[in-house]
């Protein structure tokens, strides 16, 4: 079984913010694959289903971003899913708005949610899909990631959520390397980030 984790913050006040694009990808995959994501367990909301012939579990951690590893590690232990079979989808301020980047392992790159997952799983060999949300202005990182997208950015993010969902499905059915080759492509034009909300 593969564990597909989308990072974000729980609560309606965070819906649609830059930090919650991982949640949006989970919702998109659930809708495309007919997987009900509603069971609350181990500090997560999960849904069990399949992508193609492969069993998957979709997960939205409910721990708040900085403690995402608590939820992921608990599910990994209970369902005996090794780190290599976990895929994490999250926002990245180092990428232009709407850009995707797939990597099979590596550092957290300053993302606190991913850092906590790496710490509690004890390895950085965790496949991940990062979605660019644009760079923050100096000293405004927290406000930036908790802000919502400007109208021009929202169209780019909606497209990126679709492509990230397709990348997850490709990685599950055809392998992560195939997904990297197919989806690690810069899409133009990329709008500059704005601060809205």
N, C-alpha and C positions, 0 to 999 in steps of 0.2 A: 504494500500500500504506500502511496505517496501522500505526504502531508503538504497541502498548499496553504500558505499563511499570507494573508494580507494585513499589513500593519496600519494602525490608526488609533484614534482615541474614541472611546465609547461616549455616547450622549449626543442628543440632537444638536447641541450648540456647536459641535465640531463637524457636523455633516457638511460636506462640500469644501472643507478646508484643504490646503496643500498637503498637510500631514496625513490626510485620510484617503489618498488615492489608492492605497492598498486595499482598503475596504471596498472601494468602488469596483476594483478588479474582481474581488471575490463575488460580489453581487452580480457582476456581468457573467462570470463563468457559471454561477448557480442558475441564472436565467437561461443561458444557452444550453446547459446540460440537463436541466430539469432536476437539480439537486436542491432540496429544501435545507436551508441553513438556519436552524432555529433552536437546536438542542444546546442548552447551557450546561457546561461541565468543565471542571478544571480551569476556571477563570477564562473560559472561551465560549464563543458561540460557534458550533460546528455543524457540518452537514456531510453525511456519508453517501457516496454515489460512485459513478464511473465516468471516465472519459475514454471513449472507445471501449477496449476490453480491459482497461486498467482501473483498478479500484483506487479511489482518491478520497481524501477527507479535506474539505474546505474549512478554513478556520479564520475567525476574526477574534484576536485576543481582546479581552475585556479588562486588561490590567492597567490601562493607560500606557502610552508609548514607551516610556523609559523602563518599564518593567515587563516588556513583551516576552523576554526570555523565560519568565516564570511560567507563563501559559504554554509556550512552545516546548520547554523542557519537560513539563508534566505530561503533555500529550505524547511526546517522543518516548518517554519511559513507559507509560501505560500501554501504548499500542505497539511498542517495540519498533519504532520507525527510526532507522539510523539517520545521521545528519545528511548523508549523501542523497537520501530519498525525501528530504524536506526542501521545499522551494518557497522563498520569502519574496514578497512583492512590496516595495516601499518607495517613498518619495526621495528625491535627491536634489539638493540645491546646487550641486556642482554641475548638473546637466541643464542644458537649455530647455525651456518649457516644451513638453511633449516628446522629448527625445527618450528613447529606450536604450538601456544597456544591460545585457545579460552577462553574468560572470559565474563560473562554477565554484569560486572560492575567493577569499581575499579579506582585507580589513573592513571595518565598518565605515571607514571614510568619514568619521565624525557624526554618523547617525546613531543616536543614543539607543533607539529600539534595536537596531541590528547589533550594536555593541553588547547589549545585554543578552541577546540570543547567543552570540559567540561565546561570551563569558560562561553562561550556564550550560551550554552544550559542550564546552571544552574544546572547540575546534572552530576554525574559520573556513573549513571545507564544506560550506553550505551554499548550494546554488541559489542565486538571487536574481531578481529582475528589478532594476531601478527605473523609476519614471522621473524625468526631469521636471522640476517645478519652478525653475528659474532661480537666479542668485538673489540673496538678500542684500539690502543695503548695509553698510558697515554698522555694526552694533544693533541690528534689527532682526537677528535670526529668529528669535522666538515669535515675535510679532508676525514675521513673514510666513513661517510655516503654519501658524494658526489663522492666517488670513485666507479669504476666499479669492478665487481667480477673477481677474477682470474679464469683461465679456469676450474680448479677442482671445485671451488665453483659454477660456473655457472650451472653445471649439477645438483647440489643439489638444487639451486634456481629454476631452470626450473621445477624440480619435485615438489618443495614446492608450486610453483604457481598453478600447476595442482591440488594438494591436497587442497590448500586454496580455489580454485574455487569450488571444490566438496564439501568442508565444507560449503561454502555459500549456495550452492544449497540444501544441506541437512538441514541446519538451516531454510531455507525458507519453505521447504516442510514438514519437520518432526519435527521441533522445535529446538531451540538453545541447549537445554539440551542434546538431542539426538546427535547433532553434536559434542558437547564437549566430550561425551562418546566415540564417534567414532574416532575423529581426534586428541584429546590430547594425542598422543602417540609419544614418542621419537623415531626417526628413526636413525638407525646406518648404516654405520659409518657417523660421522659428521666431515667434514674437518675443520681445523682451518682457521680463516679468514686471508686473505692476503690483501695487499694494492696494487691496480693496477689502475693507472690512477689518 
